[in-house]
Structures are given as C-alpha cells and as structure tokens.
C-alpha cells in the first residue's frame, strides 16, 4: 500500500508539468513531449543515484509514465485543436 504514495506523487507532478506547459501556450503534443522528457530525466536520475533512494525516485517515474499514458489516451478519445 505504501507504493501508491510515490506513484501518485509522480502522477501529480507530471500532470502539473503538463498543465504548466499547456498554460505557456504550447500545443498538446509539445506539452506531452515535455512530460516524456521529464519522465526520462527522472528515470535516468534514479538509475544514476541507485540503491534505496534511487528506487524511490524510480517509483516516482512509474507514476509519471502512467500519467503520460492517461493524458495520451484522453487526447485520442477527445481530440481538440491546440
């Protein structure tokens, strides 16, 4: 049950990154690309740090990846311009 806290935190962080990128007048695809880059940065950071701290950061990246999938699915289901 404790694993859901960092996964949810990663989800919320990546959702906030998407909202901030979208508020800076970016398109949906560019905002999603920024989220993907943020995911890879967090994943690579977790691999560089390693051990238990890196494992926690890696779990955050799982939540970020889940939010990327959900954002992309919602963009496919409900297409809008911009």
C-alpha positions in Angstrom: 0.0 0.0 0.0 2.9 2.4 0.6 4.0 2.2 -3.0 0.9 4.1 -4.1 2.1 7.3 -2.4 5.2 7.8 -4.6 3.3 6.6 -7.7 0.5 9.1 -7.0 3.1 11.8 -6.3 4.8 11.1 -9.7 1.4 11.2 -11.4 0.5 14.6 -9.9 4.0 16.0 -10.6 3.8 15.1 -14.3 0.2 16.3 -14.5 1.3 19.7 -13.1 4.2 19.7 -15.7 1.6 19.2 -18.4 -0.7 21.9 -17.1 2.2 24.4 -16.8 3.5 23.6 -20.3 -0.1 23.9 -21.6 -0.5 27.3 -19.9 2.6 28.6 -21.7 0.7 28.4 -24.9 2.2 25.1 -26.0 0.3 22.6 -28.2 -0.9 19.3 -26.7 1.8 17.3 -28.5 4.6 19.7 -27.3 3.3 19.6 -23.8 3.2 15.8 -23.9 6.8 15.8 -25.2 7.9 17.9 -22.3 6.3 15.4 -19.9 8.1 12.5 -21.7 11.4 14.3 -21.3 10.7 14.9 -17.6 10.0 11.2 -17.2 13.3 10.2 -18.8 15.2 12.7 -16.7 13.7 11.3 -13.5 14.3 7.7 -14.7 17.9 8.3 -15.6 18.4 10.2 -12.3 17.1 7.2 -10.4 19.5 4.9 -12.2 22.5 7.1 -11.5 21.7 7.5 -7.8 21.0 3.8 -7.3 20.4 2.0 -4.0 17.2 2.7 -1.9 17.0 6.4 -2.8 17.2 5.7 -6.5 14.5 3.0 -6.1 12.1 5.6 -4.6 12.8 8.0 -7.4 12.3 5.2 -9.9 8.8 4.6 -8.4 8.0 8.3 -8.9 8.9 7.8 -12.6 6.4 4.9 -12.8 3.7 7.4 -11.8 4.9 9.9 -14.3 4.7 7.2 -17.0 1.1 6.3 -16.0 0.1 10.0 -16.3 1.7 10.2 -19.8 -0.4 7.2 -20.9 -3.6 8.6 -19.4 -3.0 12.1 -21.0 -2.3 10.5 -24.4 -5.4 8.3 -24.2 -7.6 11.3 -23.3 -6.1 13.2 -26.2 -7.0 10.3 -28.6 -10.5 10.0 -27.2 -11.3 13.7 -27.1 -9.3 15.4 -29.9 -9.1 19.2 -29.8 -7.1 21.7 -31.7 -4.2 23.5 -29.9 
